[in-house]
Amino acid sequence: MESLAELFKVHVAFDQSHLFFPAIVQWVLAALLLAIAIVHGPELLAQWRGGALKERLANWQVDRKRLFGSVVLTAVYFAAMEPVGQIYPNSGVGFLITSVVYGIALSWLFVHDLDRRKMVLIGLSSVITPALVWYVFAHVFRITLP
């Protein structure tokens, strides 16, 4: 009887619990990539062999500043989250602080014609959104963030 009760107990390793949702997101993204490859793969291969896709890709205009800027900002965001989080471990401070900075930096990169109104809106959304996410995860679901 005691072993049956043990099945209903939850053991949380707090030093690893923040890795739960990223793993789920990884598997969901992998499944979506596979679904896209199955549904659209044959059509894309036919276009590639016919030359139409090669021509479209050759004429594709890329905003390199924004593309590479967002890649670099995202890499720095993920790399900085854990060290910043070590200031107050298992409190979500790393997520909160780095998300605010990331939101502001990414918005400045993509928004055209920055003025005072847009900067205030960027600041507000970059503070409010991560704060709400942090509150929901940390206090409602009791999930630790880095």
C-alpha contacts under 8 A as a table, 3 or more apart, distances in Angstrom:
res1	aa1	res2	aa2	distance
1	M	4	L	5.32
1	M	5	A	6.68
2	E	5	A	5.21
2	E	6	E	6.36
3	S	6	E	4.96
3	S	7	L	6.73
4	L	7	L	5.38
4	L	8	F	7.40
5	A	8	F	5.58
5	A	9	K	7.04
6	E	9	K	5.38
12	V	17	S	6.79
13	A	16	Q	5.49
13	A	17	S	5.88
14	F	17	S	5.03
14	F	18	H	7.57
14	F	90	N	7.40
14	F	144	T	6.95
15	D	18	H	7.44
15	D	90	N	7.50
16	Q	19	L	5.73
16	Q	20	F	7.65
17	S	20	F	5.65
17	S	143	I	6.91
17	S	144	T	6.34
18	H	21	F	6.92
18	H	22	P	7.79
18	H	143	I	6.79
18	H	144	T	5.40
18	H	145	L	5.24
18	H	146	P	6.47
19	L	22	P	5.59
19	L	23	A	6.34
20	F	23	A	5.47
20	F	24	I	6.59
21	F	24	I	4.99
21	F	25	V	6.13
22	P	25	V	5.01
22	P	26	Q	6.06
23	A	26	Q	5.02
23	A	27	W	6.38
24	I	27	W	5.28
24	I	28	V	6.21
25	V	28	V	5.07
25	V	29	L	6.06
26	Q	29	L	5.21
26	Q	30	A	6.13
27	W	30	A	4.98
27	W	31	A	6.11
28	V	31	A	5.10
28	V	32	L	6.17
29	L	32	L	5.02
29	L	33	L	6.07
30	A	33	L	5.07
30	A	34	L	6.20
31	A	34	L	5.07
31	A	35	A	6.17
32	L	35	A	4.97
32	L	36	I	6.13
33	L	36	I	5.11
33	L	37	A	6.13
34	L	37	A	5.04
34	L	38	I	6.15
35	A	38	I	5.11
35	A	39	V	6.07
36	I	39	V	5.18
36	I	40	H	5.64
36	I	41	G	7.03
37	A	40	H	5.50
37	A	41	G	4.53
37	A	42	P	7.98
38	I	41	G	5.56
38	I	42	P	7.49
39	V	42	P	7.46
40	H	43	E	5.47
40	H	44	L	6.22
41	G	44	L	5.17
41	G	45	L	6.12
42	P	45	L	5.11
42	P	46	A	6.20
43	E	46	A	5.16
43	E	47	Q	6.28
44	L	47	Q	5.04
44	L	48	W	6.06
44	L	53	L	7.51
45	L	48	W	4.96
45	L	49	R	6.14
46	A	49	R	5.19
46	A	50	G	6.11
47	Q	50	G	5.03
47	Q	51	G	6.18
47	Q	52	A	5.44
47	Q	53	L	5.30
48	W	51	G	5.23
48	W	52	A	6.28
48	W	53	L	4.91
48	W	54	K	6.01
49	R	52	A	7.94
50	G	53	L	7.63
51	G	54	K	5.19
51	G	55	E	6.27
52	A	55	E	5.25
52	A	56	R	6.32
53	L	56	R	5.06
53	L	57	L	6.12
54	K	57	L	5.19
54	K	58	A	6.11
55	E	58	A	5.07
55	E	59	N	6.36
56	R	59	N	5.29
56	R	60	W	6.18
57	L	60	W	5.04
62	V	67	L	7.56
63	D	66	R	5.66
63	D	67	L	6.09
64	R	67	L	4.98
64	R	68	F	5.78
64	R	69	G	7.81
65	K	68	F	5.64
65	K	69	G	5.61
66	R	69	G	4.91
66	R	70	S	5.85
66	R	109	L	6.40
66	R	110	F	6.73
67	L	70	S	5.43
67	L	71	V	6.38
68	F	71	V	4.99
68	F	72	V	6.06
69	G	72	V	5.20
69	G	73	L	5.98
69	G	109	L	7.37
70	S	73	L	5.02
70	S	74	T	5.94
70	S	106	L	6.63
70	S	109	L	7.77
71	V	74	T	5.21
71	V	75	A	6.21
72	V	75	A	5.13
72	V	76	V	6.14
73	L	76	V	5.13
73	L	77	Y	5.97
73	L	102	Y	6.98
73	L	105	A	7.65
73	L	106	L	7.19
74	T	77	Y	4.92
74	T	78	F	6.29
74	T	102	Y	7.64
75	A	78	F	5.36
75	A	79	A	6.06
76	V	79	A	5.00
76	V	80	A	5.81
77	Y	80	A	5.33
77	Y	81	M	6.13
77	Y	98	T	6.17
77	Y	99	S	7.41
77	Y	102	Y	6.28
78	F	81	M	5.37
78	F	82	E	7.60
79	A	82	E	6.70
79	A	83	P	7.73
80	A	83	P	5.61
80	A	84	V	6.03
80	A	94	G	7.78
80	A	98	T	6.96
81	M	84	V	5.38
81	M	85	G	5.92
81	M	94	G	4.87
81	M	95	F	5.75
81	M	98	T	5.90
81	M	146	P	6.43
82	E	85	G	4.89
82	E	86	Q	6.36
82	E	94	G	6.18
82	E	146	P	5.62
83	P	86	Q	5.22
83	P	87	I	7.42
83	P	94	G	7.26
84	V	87	I	5.77
84	V	93	V	7.22
84	V	94	G	4.61
84	V	97	I	7.75
84	V	98	T	7.59
85	G	88	Y	5.95
85	G	89	P	5.76
85	G	90	N	7.52
85	G	91	S	7.64
85	G	92	G	6.53
85	G	93	V	5.39
85	G	94	G	3.47
85	G	95	F	6.85
85	G	146	P	5.22
86	Q	89	P	4.86
86	Q	94	G	7.19
86	Q	146	P	7.85
87	I	93	V	7.59
87	I	94	G	7.68
88	Y	91	S	5.95
88	Y	92	G	7.80
88	Y	93	V	6.44
88	Y	94	G	7.98
89	P	92	G	7.41
89	P	93	V	7.79
89	P	146	P	7.31
90	N	144	T	5.42
90	N	145	L	6.24
90	N	146	P	6.35
91	S	138	A	7.48
91	S	144	T	6.45
91	S	145	L	6.56
91	S	146	P	7.35
92	G	95	F	5.28
92	G	96	L	6.13
92	G	134	W	6.71
92	G	138	A	7.18
92	G	144	T	6.32
92	G	145	L	4.35
92	G	146	P	5.23
93	V	96	L	4.94
93	V	97	I	5.94
93	V	145	L	7.80
93	V	146	P	7.12
94	G	97	I	5.53
94	G	98	T	5.96
94	G	145	L	7.63
94	G	146	P	5.43
95	F	98	T	5.49
95	F	99	S	5.73
95	F	130	P	7.90
95	F	134	W	7.59
95	F	145	L	6.35
95	F	146	P	5.66
96	L	99	S	5.30
96	L	100	V	6.30
96	L	130	P	5.87
96	L	131	A	6.49
96	L	134	W	6.56
97	I	100	V	5.33
97	I	101	V	6.42
98	T	101	V	5.16
98	T	102	Y	5.87
99	S	102	Y	4.94
99	S	103	G	5.88
99	S	126	S	7.44
99	S	130	P	6.10
100	V	103	G	5.21
100	V	104	I	6.32
100	V	126	S	5.00
100	V	127	V	5.40
100	V	130	P	6.53
101	V	104	I	5.26
101	V	105	A	6.09
101	V	126	S	7.53
102	Y	105	A	5.14
102	Y	106	L	5.88
103	G	106	L	5.32
103	G	107	S	5.99
103	G	122	I	7.76
103	G	125	S	7.99
103	G	126	S	4.97
104	I	107	S	5.21
104	I	108	W	6.15
104	I	122	I	6.21
104	I	123	G	6.37
104	I	126	S	5.81
105	A	108	W	5.18
105	A	109	L	6.24
106	L	109	L	5.02
106	L	110	F	6.38
107	S	110	F	5.25
107	S	111	V	5.73
107	S	122	I	6.63
108	W	111	V	5.53
108	W	114	L	7.72
111	V	114	L	6.59
114	L	118	K	5.95
114	L	119	M	6.59
115	D	118	K	5.42
115	D	119	M	6.17
116	R	119	M	5.12
116	R	120	V	6.19
117	R	120	V	5.22
117	R	121	L	6.28
118	K	121	L	5.04
118	K	122	I	6.01
119	M	122	I	5.01
119	M	123	G	6.06
120	V	123	G	5.06
120	V	124	L	6.09
121	L	124	L	5.09
121	L	125	S	6.02
122	I	125	S	5.30
122	I	126	S	5.85
123	G	126	S	5.11
123	G	127	V	6.20
124	L	127	V	5.30
124	L	128	I	5.87
125	S	128	I	5.18
125	S	129	T	5.67
126	S	129	T	5.96
126	S	130	P	6.76
127	V	130	P	5.96
127	V	131	A	6.15
128	I	131	A	5.12
128	I	132	L	6.10
129	T	132	L	5.25
129	T	133	V	6.26
130	P	133	V	5.00
130	P	134	W	5.85
131	A	134	W	5.04
131	A	135	Y	6.03
132	L	135	Y	5.06
132	L	136	V	6.13
133	V	136	V	5.21
133	V	137	F	6.12
134	W	137	F	5.31
134	W	138	A	5.73
134	W	139	H	7.91
134	W	145	L	7.72
135	Y	138	A	5.27
135	Y	139	H	5.36
135	Y	140	V	6.92
136	V	139	H	5.62
136	V	140	V	4.87
136	V	141	F	6.35
137	F	140	V	5.88
137	F	141	F	5.04
137	F	142	R	5.92
137	F	143	I	5.27
137	F	144	T	7.20
137	F	145	L	7.64
138	A	141	F	6.11
138	A	142	R	4.61
138	A	143	I	5.12
138	A	144	T	5.81
138	A	145	L	7.13
139	H	142	R	5.10
139	H	143	I	7.68
